């Protein structure tokens, strides 16, 4: 092989160039290349000894191709020989007319206004000169950043991905801007504890997701994203029971009452039971489906002869579906009762996500999420979110600025990115949970499956009604997210012996089942791409006494399975093999299982 050719072939690749020799991002070529100075060389063009990349063709061939394509001859100094660029097609006045008629015309005009504002405030040229003339330490701090306008500002506005605004402080160019900001005439941010552009993008996206595209509802809705789900719920409750901006019929200094449900995330219940009474807030606990009891409680408060009690702020707060037993709340009926008695309604919709359930559409005042779960969706973010009536969110935002549970801008960006794929992921979560629940419901080794789409679930009909009448939980009322819980039998050998759901045999059986699983991780969260599993009494209630666990229905056999986005068949197969290993024949259970299968088939 010719060494000259080999060395030529090993030269580093140059960026693609047109036949005119210009690279993307540089001005287009001027004039016409001389045919006599261009020669073909292994598919490359060599001009004046400089190697460039081109679609190599002779000048005569280029002219023939241009003519056959209907390209007119070169005019007004344009390139000939087929060298015309797309610029030759742009007619005078057409571009302006097309831009003015486009959908982005108003946005482009607003951007130009903002750029002029940035560039035209203060002595930018003098400031730039001063920085360049300064000492090295000053230039190291300010050069390249002190002058904000120009290409940097335009490119920031033009960026496809929302920028991560990693700044704790936001500045003003003049005293006038600072005064206008404080008077509400200049929309910006001041300090990271009070807001951030990246975080605000998340909040605006959540508003649209939770309001289902209803413009009238969205305009009266605001959102607040914070550092964690617990930060969101605790700040919300503290703000609602201490805010000065309450209606005249409700007094902030008269204590209050919160009505919640029996099945609830433990740490939320702990805050309500241990912290709220210190603010003279009474806690009432009802069954998630007992709307009649709810009405009785609020009627009793408003009808009290003691005006201090009758004027209390009352809040109904519940998850739906609940954690870990997946009970549902009849939000339309709850809203009807509460609105008649000036009671606020807040629903924690973490398990459902706005893809499956949108309580604001049903009249709820506030909806809450642990953004750590489905919203972010990748087990790499801690976040909380509150969406609802703008006046209530404003109360919470003021206290949030004092308490300081601020989410980091980078975490906001990850949450924003996760929300883009939320519908796709939730569809997979729904599908996987449905497949696993149906399989477990048919297995005699499983005592009970907690999943609302199953007929034996206490809230099955409620889920169907919410789907049919209000468009919640999917068209058929079978979309409740990726979490389900189920209880294993501890004893299969003695058919007549009573179950011991809180006994050691059940406890150890579940441990063997979980340890035999190969796909899910053992962990306490949910809503991510990976499946997670936990024995509830170990992960969440290890330190709770038996009487407490019995009152909450936390048996030793209770398992919470948070389906990820893996293939549904793989999840089911893995659970089946783990059940087989947990109830191995050597354990004396195989014959009983086979007998039960035969009975089921005969029925």
N, C-alpha and C positions, 0 to 999 in steps of 0.2 A: 504494500500500500504506500502511496506517495506520502512522505512525511509532511510535505507542505500542506496537502489536503487534510491530513489528520490534524495538524496543528490548527488549521483554519476552522475545522469542525468543532474543536474544543474551546474556541473562543467563548467567553461568557455571553449569554443571550441578552440582546438589547430589547428595550420595550417595543411593542408593535408600532409601526409607523405607516402612514399612508404613502401612496406613490409620490406625493409631493414632499415627503421627507419630514412631516411634522408629527409630533407626538400629542396624544390626547392631553388637554390641559394647557397646551401652548397655542399661540395665535396660528391661524390657518396660513398656508403657504401663499406667497405672492409671486406673480410672474409664471412663466412656463418653463419647465425643465427642458434642457436641450437634449434632443434624441441622440445626438452624437456623443454625449457624455454619459449615457446610460448603457450599461451592458448587462446581459444575463449571466449569473454565476451561481449554479447550484440552487436556483430558486431565490437568489438574493440579488439586490441591486447595489452596484458599487459606483459611488459618485465621488469624484475627486479623491480617491483613495480612502473614503470613509465607508464603513460597512453599515448598511441599514437593512431593515426587514421590509419587504413589500410583497404585494401580490404581483409577481413578475409577469409582464406582458409587453410585447413590443408596442410602439406608438401606433403603428398601423392597426394592430389588433384592438387596442383600446378605442381607437376612433370607430372601428367597425362595430364593437360592442355598444358604444354610446349611441350610434346611429340606429342600430337595430332596436334599442330600448326606447327610441323616440326622444332622445335628449337633443335639444336644439344646438346649433353651432354656437361656439363661444361668442358672447357679446359683452360690450362694455368692460373689456379688460378681463373677463373671466377666463379661467384656464381652458385650454382646448385639449384635444386628444383624449377626451373622456375624463379629464382631471377635475371637472366641476364638482364642488362639494355641495352638501345640502343647502348651504347658504345661498346658492344661486336660485333656489326655489322660493325663497322668502320675498314676497312682493311688498312694496312700500305701503305702509298703512294697514296691511292685513294683520300683522302681529299685534299692533295696538288694539285693533277691533276684537280680535280673538281673545286677547287677555282680558279686556274689559267685560266680555260676555261670559268668561269662565267662572266656575264656582269658587275659585280661590281669589277672585279679584279683591273682595273686601278684606280678606285676611292679608293679602299682599300689601294693600294700602295701609292697613294698621301697622304692619311690620315696618314699613318705610317711615311712618310717623314715629315709631319707637326708636328707630335708628337715628333719626334726626334729633330726637330729644336727647339721646345719649351723646351724640357728637356735638350738639350745639350748646351744651350747658357748661359754662366756665371756660377758662382758657386752656383748652386741650393741647394746642400746639405749644403754648408756653410751659405747660406742665411736662409734656414729653421732653422738651429741650432741657428743662431743669433736671429731670431724672438722668438724662444722658450725660449731663455735665457734673453729676454728683460723684461722690466717692464710691469705691467698689462695693462697700457694705450696703450703701443705699441702693445702688443699681441691682445688687443681688436680690433685694427685697421687692423692688418696684418695677424693674424693667420687664416689658412684655405683658404686664398685668394692670399697671396703673391707668393706662388709656384703654377704656372698655369698648369703644365703638369700632367701626370699620368691619373688616372681614370676620374677625372673631365673633362679634355680636351677631352678625348676619348668619354665620354658620351655626351658631348655637340655636338660633331660631329655626334654621332649616334642618337640623339633625332629625333623622327618622326616629331613633330611640330617644325617649325622654332622658335628658341629661341628669346625672347624679349631682345635685347641687350640694356638695360636701362643704358647707359653710355654716358656722355657728352664728355669724353676724351678717346683717344686710345693711348697706350704707346708703347715704343720701348725697346727692351732688350739690344741693344748696339748702340753705335754711328754709326756703319756701317749700321744698319737697318734704322736709321733715314736719313742718307745720301742717301741710296738706295731708300727710299720712295720719297724723293724730286727729285731724278733723274728718277723716274718712273720704277725702277727695283724691287721694293718691293710693292706688291699689298696689301694695307691695308687701314685703315682710320686713321685720325689724330685728328679731332675735329668734334663734332656732327653737327655743322653747315654746314660742307662740305660733310657729308655722314654718313650713319649708316648701319650695316649689315642687320638688319630687313627691313629697308626701301629699301635697294638695292634688296632684294628678291621680293618686290612688283614691283619695276621697271622692273626687268627681266621678271616677269610674264606678265606685261602689254605689253612689247615688243612683246612677243610671241602671245598674244591675238590680238594685232593690226596688226601684219604682216601676220596673217592667216597661220602660219607655213611655210612661204616662207623663206627658209634659206638665199638666196641672199639678200633679203630685210632686214631681221633681222640683218645681220652682219653690215649693214650700219646705223642701227637705235639705238637710245639711248632713255632713259626716265628719267624724273625728277619728283619726287613726292614732293609736298609741303603742306603747312598748310591749304589751302582752294582753291576752284576753282577760286575765285577772285585773290588770290595771284598768281596762275598759269598764268592767263591771263594778269594781270598787269605787272608782272615780265617779261613775254615773250615779250610784246609790248615794254616795256622800253629797254630791251636788244637788240631787233631787230633794234630799231631806234637810238641806241647809241653805238653799238658795233664797235670796231676798226677793227675787222677782217672781213671786207667786201670785195667783189670782186673789182678789180680795176675799173670796169665799174660803180660801185655804191659807192657813197661817204657818209660817216656817218655825215659829217659836213654840209650837204646841206639840212637839214630838211628831209622831206619825205611825203609820202601820204599813208593813209590807206583807203581801199575801203571796206565798210561793207554794210549790208542789212537793210531794213526798219524794219523788225521784228527781235527783238533782246532782250536779257535779259537787263533789264533797267540799272543795275549797270555797265555792260560792256559798254553800250552806253554812260553812264554818264562819265566814265573814258576817253573814246575816245573823246567825245565832249568837256570836260572841261580841261583835263590834257594834252593830246597829242598836242594841239595847242601851249602850252607853250614850247614845244620842236620843234616848227616850223613844225609840222606834220599836213598836210591838211587832212580833213575827207570828203570823198565822200560817199554818201548813195544811194544805188540802190535797185530796187526790186529784191528779191531773184532769180527770173527767168530771169532777164534781162541781159543775157550774152552779147548781142549786145551793151548795154550801157557800160558794163565793158570793152569791147574791145575798145570802143571809148575813154574812160578815159585813159587807159594805152597807147594807140597809141598817144594821145595828149601829154602825159608826155614825152614819149621817143622821140617824133618828135619836141619837143620844141627847139627853136633857142637859148634859154638860157641854156648853159651847166650846170648851177647849178641846174636847174629843171630837165633836161634830165638825170642827173646822180643820181637822188634821189632814195633812197630805197622805193619801193612800196610793200605793203602787202595787199592781199585780205584776209579778215577775216569774217566768217559767221558761224552761227549755222546751223545744218541740222540734223533733223528737228529743226525749229526755235521755240523760246519761246515768246509768248504763242500760236501762230496761226498755228504752225506745217507746215510751208512752207518748201519745199525741195530745195536744191541747186544741179544743174547739175554739179557735181564735175568733171567728165571727160572733159566736154566742158570748164569749168572754168580753169582747169589745162592746157588744150591745148592753150588757149589764154594767160595765165600767163607765161607759160614757154617760149613762143615766145618773151616775152618782159621783161624777167628777173624779174618777179613778184613772190614773195613768196605766197604760198597758205596755210592757216591755217583754219581748220574746227573744230568747237566745236561740238563734237559728244555725249554730255552728254545725250540727250534724246534717242539716238539710242543704245548706248553701242557698243563695238566691236563685240558683238554677232549678231547684226542686220546690222551694217554698219562699214566699215573699209576704211576710206578715203585714208590711205597710200597706199593701194592696187591700188587705182585709180590715184596715182601720186601726191597726196597732200604732202607738205613738212612737215607739223606738224598737229597733232591732239590733241585736248585738252578735258579734262573732269573735271567736278566737281565730285571728288571721293566721296563726301558726299552723292551723290544720289545713282544710281544703283550699282556702283562698290562696295561700302561698304554695302549698301542695308538694313541697319537695323536702320536708323535714330539715330545712336549713335556715328558717326565719322564726323569730319571736315577734308577734304582733297582735294587736287587738283592734277592733273596729266597732264604732257606734254610728248608726244611721237613723235618721228620723226627723221629727218636727224641728225646724230650724231654731225656734225659740228655746226648746229644751236642750238641743245640742250646744247652743250658745252658753247656756248655764254651765254645762259640763266643761266646755272649752275653757271658760274662765278659771274654774278650779283646777283643771288640768295644767294650765299655765303656772299655777302656784305650786302644785304638788310635783310637777316635773317628770311625769312618766312618758318621756318623749321617745319616739322611735327614731333610730338612726337613718339618715338619708339613704345609705346603701341598702339597708333592710327594706326601706320603702321601695327602692328600685326592684329588688328581688320579688317583693309582694306584687308590684305592678306587672312584672313579667309573668309571674305565676297566674295572675288573673286573666291574661290573654288566652290561656289554654284551659281555663276553668270548665267551660261546657264540655270540652272533649274528655277531660279527665273524669268529671262527674258522671258522664255517660258510662265510662268503663267501671267506675266504682259501683254505680247502680246495678249494672249487669252482673258483676261478680258477686255482690251481696245477694242478689236474687237467686242466682244459681246455687250458692252455698246454702242459703236458707231453705230452699226447696229440698235439697238433698238431705240436710240434717233433719228436717221435719219428718222424713220417711224412715229414719234410722231408730230402731228400738232402744239403742244404747243412749239416745239423747232424750232426756226427760222433758225438756221444754225449749222452744226456740222463741226468742223475743225479736220479732220482726213484723211490723204492722201490716204487711201485705198478706200474711198468712191468716186464714179464716179463724184460727183459734186465738189470735191476738185480741185482747180486749178492745182495741181501738181500730180494728179492721174496718168496720162500717164507717167510722168517722173519716178514715183516710180516703175511702171511696167517695164519700159525700163531698169532701173538700176538693177532690179531683174533678168530680162531675159538675159541681155547682160553682166552683171558684177557680178552677184551673191550677190547683196546687198538687204537688207530688205526682206530676205526670198525668197523662190522659186517663190512665187506668188505675191511678192511686197505688202504684207499685214502686215509686222512685223515692227512696228515703235516704240515699247516700250509701256509703260503703261499709257502715258499721252495723253489725248484728251481734246479739249476745245469745248464748244458749247454755243449758245446764246439763251436765252429764249425770248419769245414774252411777251411784257409788257401788251398788250391790246388784248383781244379776243372778247369782247362784241360787238364792232362796227366794222363790217367787212370792211366797206368802209373807216374807219378812218386810216390815215397814222400811221405807226409804229413810236414810239418815243424811239429809242434805247438809247438815252442819257437823258431820262426824269425820273421823280420821280417814275412814275408808274412801269416802268421796274426795276428801282433800288430796290423798295420795294418788287416786285414780286420775284426777285432773292434772296433777304434776307429771305423771307418766305420759299422758296424752300430749301436753304442751312440749315436753322434751323430745317427743318422737316426731314432731313436725319438722320439716326440712326447708320449707319455703319462707314462712314469716319469721320476722325477728320478734323476740320477746321484749316488749317495751310499752310505755304508758301513753303514747300519743295515737294519732289517727289522721286520716286525710292526706297522707303522702303517697308517693308512687309505690313505695314498698308496703307490703302487708305487715301488720303488727298484731300480736296476740298477747293477752294477759289473763292470768287468773285474778279476778277482781279482788277477792279477799286478801290476796298477797300484795298486789301492786298498789291498791288504793285504800285498803282498810285493814292493814296488817296490825295496827295498834288499837283498833276499835274492839270494845268488849262484845261478847256474844249477844247480849240483849239489844245492843245498838244495831248490830248487823242483821239480827232477826227483824227488827222494826223496819229496816230499809230493804229487806228481801235480798241481802247479799249472802247467798249460800256459798258453801265451799265448792260446789259444783259449777258456779257461774263463771263463764268464760266470755270475754269480750274480744271479738275478732274484727279488726279493721282491715277490710279488703283493700289492697292496692290496685294497681292498674295492670297486673300480670294477666295472663290468659286464664279465663274462668275455669276451664277444664283442668289446668295444672293445680289451681287452688283446691278444687274438689278432690282430685286424686290424692293430693298430699294429706288432706284431712282424713280421707278414708283410710289410708295406710296407717296414720297415727292412731285412729280409733281401733284398728285391728291390733296394733301393738299394745295399746292400753288395755284391751280386753282379750288378751291372748288366751288360747285354749288351755295352756298350762296353768292359767289362773282359775280354771274351772268355770269359765263363762261361755266358752264356745258353743256347747250344746244348748244352753239356754237361748243364746242369740239365734241359732238355727231354728229352734222350736218357735220362737217369737216370729221369725220371718215366715215360717209355714202358716202360722195363725193369721198373719197379716194378708198373705196371699189368698187364703181361703175366704177371708172376709171380703 
